[in-house]
Amino acid sequence: MRRNYFTLFLAAGLFILLIVLGVLQYRWQTEISDSEAQRMHKLAQEYAGRFSEDFNKEIQNAYFNFDVGADDWSAANYHPFVDRYEFWRAKTAYPGLISEFYFFNAEGKNAPLKFDAEEKTFTPVEWSPELKEIYSRTQDQKNFRAVNEDIYTLILPEHESPQRVEHIILRRSPAMVKLGEQKEPDIPPALEMPKTYGYLVMRLDEGVIRDKILPDLAAKYFDDNDYRISVTTSDGKPVYETANLKGVPDAQSSLFELSPNDVYFFANRDLANSLTEHKESGTMTSHIENRTMTRSVSNTSQGTVQVEIQNGGQQKTRVFTTTGDSPEGRWTLSAQHSAGSIDAYIANTKYRNLAGGFGILGLLGLSAGAIMFSAQRAKAYAQRQIDFVSSVSHEFRTPLAVIYSAGENLADGVTNDPSQTARYGELIKGEGRKLSAMVEQILEFAGASSGKRKLSLRPASVAEIVSDAIAECRPLLDAQNVELENDADVSLPTVNADHAALSRAIQNLITNSIKYRDGSSWVRVSARNGDGKVKISVEDRGIGISKDELGQIFEPFYRAKSVVDAQIHGNGLGLSIVKQIVEAHGGHVTAESEPGVGSKFTIELPCN
């Protein structure tokens, strides 16, 4: 009893431990998933930012590289522009980004000029509808845009510069503050915008952007096929896609941003020297001072203007006017995980990991349970084997004692009466037959369990097999005064069977019915055809079997407690041998029983 409680406590402790481990695993996996989601969101946004930064720098470097000043344009001095053009082509990874250069006067009086790369000069051309559209956009100073991504065009104003030795860059800040809100409508401008002399127009090659730059950047930052990339215009039209995005993207960033703060030409002394080597001998320094002014420049009402003053050598003042920081008119880069979103990917990964972890814990629990169950079964089986040895020893001892006593009496000459001697001989023969039957039964069980015994299956008559089994049991039936009814249908189809083995199976069932008849003298054997199978049944009106024990009676060495308590002889092998023989014939055996009413065993075999 103590051992049973120990096993129960051990199983309960193991179950509780598995639950605790499952809860801890869920908590740990949730924390890991949340941390991984944050990391992936941050990384995706960082890659999107780098993608935009690289793209914008290609545009910015192309835009700000070609500012040569109004004096050179008015003097038709194209050498500075050519130097910047060759410098830009040598530095950029996409020399085909700008397909055409045009320059026209701010007043639009003269014919536009087009750059001839082979002749390295600008030549007059006719006003085309495209150039007229571009010129019309430059006349709206309030809504001037340096980047016109809808027509793949950059417009660089060339201003007349004053004589101050300053380098000024103007940029509108994101926070737009109207003068009306400042309540200073009469405050004069802090700086007066220089007059615009003309506009340098840079026509971008759509194919280079769509087929080279964007794919290269997508491969550079999102080449692991884990993300879908989409670049769309301000009105949502796709420009470039690696796959169709569904739902909310995981990261976004703006393309076509012009911010002089990001241009390396004005932050690198060596590059600045390269750009100005054909102009004055002065060199710009790398030192930058920031000045923020909350008054409008020129006569606009566009809010805060930030002025950056860069001290250096004697250089002419230049002013860059760029578009505002409003997202209108720009492209948007969107990145979305291929699973639909990073959160969906993390959730799927989390649940897969939890399923795997819980599966392992479940497997451990099942394994431990199976081990405990097997240990208990092995313990019970071992106990049955001990009981079997004990019962067999007892079964052997009784016939041997009878044989020994009869033999001793004969040897000692206790009787010389021939009839008494014959009776002793019959007694010895009967007990010897019992011993032989028990030995045969044990050997048959051993052979069937080892799997070495082969049956000789051939078409056989069920009625003949039943008759032979009854004939073998006739001496026992007569000795116990049992009436047996043979109700086997002689017209049954044949079955593939080993005649002797199947007969022994039926004999075992008849013997059990006689042994457990409980004073009844009726046994019935029947054979019928039903559902394509031959059904052989052995019925009795004996002690019956309880429902709790009915499922174990075909196990080796098993004997019901009521049978053991009643001291009914047996070894627990008979029904196990029946099951082995029937299953070897491709059939199965079932039992129906009710305590105090009787039992019915049915063998079902496939018929030919």
Secondary structure, DSSP 8 states (H G I E B T S, - for coil): -HHHHHHHHHHHHHHHHHHHHHHHHHHHHHHHHHHHHHHHHHHHHHHHHHHHHHHHHHHHHHHHHT---HHHHHTT--HHHHHHHHHHHHH-S-TTSEEEEEEEETT--S--EEEETTTTEEEE----HHHHHHHHHHT-STT--SEEGGGTEEEEEEE---S-S-EEEEEE-SS---HHHHT-TT---SS----EEEEEEEEE-HHHIIIIIHHHHHHHHSTTSSEEEEEE-TTS-EEEESS---SS-SEEEEES---GGG-GGGT-HHHHHHHHTTS-S--B-S--EEEEE-S-STT-----EEEEEE-BSS----------S-STT-EEEEEEETTSSHHHHHHHHHHHHHHHHHHHHHHHHHHHHHHHHHHHHHHHHHHHHHHHHHHHHHHHHHHHHHHHHHHHHHHTTS---HHHHHHHHHHHHHHHHHHHHHHHHHHHHHHHHHT------EEE-HHHHHHHHHHHHHHHHHHTT-EEEEEE-TT---EEE-HHHHHHHHHHHHHHHHHT-TT--EEEEEEEEETTEEEEEEEE-SS---HHHHTTTTSTT---HHHHHTT----S-HHHHHHHHHHHTT-EEEEEEETTTEEEEEEEEEB-
